[in-house]
């Protein structure tokens, strides 16, 4: 098979939604990984299926302080945020069904957000927890993560893709500000990742070559 044919097949696979693993790292359990979760959302790829009862489960560290979070593939998808939830709880939005799924875990000072294949399934505000430790334990910066041995679901992980440059339909290296308020702009990224809700920090996710969003 020629090099050009291989390139064509790889390009076709990308357009069909197959995940390219070149930018992913295989998960190793019980290994501390430096990770700024506030600045770098964590993506985890798995082929685990609903009803398998396996879990994505990792620790987040701030110095010696440690908390845990993850999701469980029960008959309904559950999540856990230690010191915030009382055990595993149903996700408020059940994720799309699929064999290969990419879970994105995003933490801010006030909330923990989970998406699955670009669908937001949880936006948890720490202040709404009945546990008084939730805000103090999760409102601090994270500097390391660790996949626990109980995690049998996580296959690969990576930082959520970011794209430093993008184009707006009809312009060259345009920005949201370049489009009049209320118009629809088509945004493309060279890495074939889509812009997440026009976020000014240019957080990209997914594998669709383009998308349309209302200009802000």
DRENKOL-721128 format. One line per field, with one value per residue (C-alpha): residue number from 1; x, y, z. Coordinates in nm, 3 decimals, always signed. Layout:
N
seq c(NUM|...)
px c(X|...)
py c(Y|...)
pz c(Z|...)
This chain:
216
seq c(1|2|3|4|5|6|7|8|9|10|11|12|13|14|15|16|17|18|19|20|21|22|23|24|25|26|27|28|29|30|31|32|33|34|35|36|37|38|39|40|41|42|43|44|45|46|47|48|49|50|51|52|53|54|55|56|57|58|59|60|61|62|63|64|65|66|67|68|69|70|71|72|73|74|75|76|77|78|79|80|81|82|83|84|85|86|87|88|89|90|91|92|93|94|95|96|97|98|99|100|101|102|103|104|105|106|107|108|109|110|111|112|113|114|115|116|117|118|119|120|121|122|123|124|125|126|127|128|129|130|131|132|133|134|135|136|137|138|139|140|141|142|143|144|145|146|147|148|149|150|151|152|153|154|155|156|157|158|159|160|161|162|163|164|165|166|167|168|169|170|171|172|173|174|175|176|177|178|179|180|181|182|183|184|185|186|187|188|189|190|191|192|193|194|195|196|197|198|199|200|201|202|203|204|205|206|207|208|209|210|211|212|213|214|215|216)
px c(+0.000|+0.138|+0.204|-0.054|-0.318|-0.242|-0.277|-0.609|-0.741|-0.634|-0.801|-1.120|-1.123|-1.096|-1.394|-1.597|-1.537|-1.266|-1.039|-0.676|-0.470|-0.148|-0.215|-0.342|-0.146|-0.227|-0.356|-0.126|-0.279|-0.137|+0.103|+0.101|+0.063|+0.131|-0.192|-0.338|-0.703|-0.826|-0.619|-0.625|-0.947|-0.883|-1.015|-1.047|-1.124|-1.299|-1.476|-1.668|-2.041|-2.352|-2.426|-2.067|-2.040|-1.680|-1.570|-1.357|-1.205|-0.917|-0.772|-0.702|-0.429|-0.343|-0.026|-0.120|-0.492|-0.667|-1.021|-1.172|-1.414|-1.538|-1.831|-1.978|-2.117|-2.424|-2.763|-2.778|-2.461|-2.361|-2.104|-1.922|-1.744|-1.609|-1.686|-1.971|-2.199|-2.315|-2.178|-2.263|-2.549|-2.737|-2.601|-2.869|-2.821|-2.759|-2.481|-2.523|-2.494|-2.171|-1.898|-1.610|-1.672|-1.459|-1.526|-1.408|-1.360|-1.337|-1.289|-1.326|-1.308|-1.684|-1.794|-1.711|-1.827|-1.844|-1.914|-1.941|-1.883|-1.942|-2.270|-2.265|-2.396|-2.309|-2.246|-2.205|-2.184|-1.983|-2.187|-2.503|-2.366|-2.508|-2.156|-1.979|-1.642|-1.730|-1.639|-1.321|-1.193|-1.282|-1.246|-0.867|-0.629|-0.534|-0.170|-0.174|-0.407|-0.379|-0.583|-0.683|-0.647|-1.027|-1.055|-1.112|-1.270|-1.011|-0.805|-0.633|-0.610|-0.499|-0.542|-0.853|-0.737|-0.680|-0.635|-0.428|-0.559|-0.885|-1.070|-1.413|-1.603|-1.533|-1.228|-0.868|-0.768|-1.077|-1.212|-1.557|-1.521|-1.478|-1.836|-2.129|-2.331|-2.616|-2.467|-2.379|-2.011|-1.860|-1.554|-1.283|-0.970|-0.668|-0.673|-1.036|-1.161|-1.468|-1.486|-1.687|-1.971|-1.754|-1.542|-1.296|-1.020|-1.035|-1.116|-1.177|-1.333|-1.476|-1.379|-1.622|-1.440|-1.663|-1.957|-2.174|-2.231|-2.400|-2.140|-2.107)
py c(+0.000|+0.339|+0.621|+0.837|+0.564|+0.532|+0.908|+0.898|+0.621|+0.805|+1.124|+0.934|+0.767|+1.105|+1.242|+0.933|+0.999|+0.741|+0.865|+0.919|+0.790|+0.971|+1.246|+1.010|+0.845|+0.496|+0.506|+0.374|+0.319|+0.450|+0.692|+1.060|+1.283|+1.658|+1.822|+2.172|+2.072|+2.433|+2.533|+2.198|+1.996|+1.620|+1.394|+1.017|+0.769|+0.441|+0.158|+0.058|+0.016|+0.088|-0.188|-0.315|-0.166|-0.055|+0.292|+0.584|+0.688|+0.922|+1.122|+1.495|+1.642|+1.980|+1.914|+1.654|+1.720|+1.455|+1.412|+1.169|+1.176|+0.956|+0.794|+0.444|+0.247|+0.105|+0.051|+0.432|+0.639|+0.758|+1.008|+1.069|+1.375|+1.293|+1.544|+1.672|+1.379|+1.101|+0.816|+0.754|+0.964|+0.951|+1.191|+1.456|+1.406|+1.055|+1.049|+0.948|+0.576|+0.471|+0.209|+0.457|+0.757|+1.056|+1.200|+1.551|+1.660|+2.036|+2.204|+2.569|+2.736|+2.696|+2.401|+2.059|+1.991|+1.656|+1.609|+1.290|+1.305|+1.682|+1.652|+1.820|+1.565|+1.744|+2.101|+2.065|+2.378|+2.314|+2.561|+2.355|+2.051|+1.970|+1.874|+2.180|+2.037|+2.045|+2.411|+2.399|+2.070|+2.137|+2.514|+2.491|+2.443|+2.093|+2.014|+1.635|+1.351|+0.975|+0.697|+0.453|+0.076|+0.046|+0.229|-0.045|+0.178|+0.443|+0.341|+0.663|+1.022|+1.360|+1.733|+1.867|+1.986|+2.357|+2.540|+2.858|+2.978|+2.935|+3.082|+3.238|+3.173|+3.462|+3.592|+3.497|+3.413|+3.596|+3.622|+3.629|+4.005|+4.034|+3.915|+4.153|+4.064|+3.828|+3.681|+3.316|+3.239|+2.912|+2.831|+2.589|+2.473|+2.326|+2.038|+1.957|+2.032|+2.247|+2.561|+2.499|+2.754|+3.041|+3.029|+3.318|+3.091|+2.888|+2.552|+2.302|+1.958|+1.691|+1.574|+1.755|+1.964|+2.267|+2.405|+2.716|+2.934|+3.270|+3.544|+3.709)
pz c(+0.000|-0.096|+0.152|-0.026|+0.009|+0.382|+0.422|+0.236|+0.461|+0.774|+0.650|+0.565|+0.908|+1.076|+0.885|+0.981|+1.349|+1.424|+1.703|+1.608|+1.902|+1.810|+2.066|+2.338|+2.622|+2.750|+3.108|+3.380|+3.722|+4.050|+3.882|+3.978|+3.672|+3.691|+3.576|+3.604|+3.589|+3.601|+3.298|+3.118|+3.102|+3.108|+2.834|+2.883|+2.606|+2.682|+2.500|+2.814|+2.769|+2.970|+3.219|+3.245|+3.599|+3.544|+3.646|+3.535|+3.868|+3.939|+4.225|+4.211|+4.428|+4.573|+4.766|+5.028|+4.987|+4.775|+4.645|+4.393|+4.104|+3.823|+3.645|+3.667|+3.371|+3.546|+3.382|+3.414|+3.412|+3.760|+3.882|+4.208|+4.350|+4.693|+4.969|+4.750|+4.663|+4.892|+4.682|+4.318|+4.180|+3.849|+3.590|+3.527|+3.153|+3.028|+2.766|+2.403|+2.338|+2.169|+2.177|+2.191|+2.413|+2.510|+2.854|+2.933|+3.294|+3.351|+3.688|+3.779|+4.119|+4.157|+3.946|+3.803|+3.447|+3.266|+2.897|+2.694|+2.318|+2.331|+2.525|+2.867|+3.117|+3.442|+3.558|+3.933|+4.147|+4.464|+4.667|+4.606|+4.788|+5.131|+5.241|+5.381|+5.274|+4.904|+4.846|+5.055|+4.912|+4.547|+4.530|+4.533|+4.240|+4.126|+4.047|+3.997|+3.902|+3.951|+3.792|+4.067|+4.038|+4.070|+3.736|+3.479|+3.216|+3.123|+2.820|+2.710|+2.829|+2.695|+2.746|+2.578|+2.234|+2.190|+1.865|+1.859|+1.523|+1.338|+1.043|+1.013|+0.691|+0.452|+0.638|+0.706|+1.065|+1.183|+1.533|+1.688|+1.724|+1.345|+1.290|+1.352|+1.660|+1.579|+1.261|+1.211|+1.159|+1.043|+1.252|+1.140|+1.318|+1.143|+1.392|+1.296|+1.646|+1.696|+1.908|+2.225|+2.242|+2.120|+2.436|+2.435|+2.571|+2.248|+2.403|+2.126|+2.137|+1.912|+1.567|+1.337|+1.074|+1.124|+1.315|+1.321|+1.627|+1.675|+1.693|+2.035)
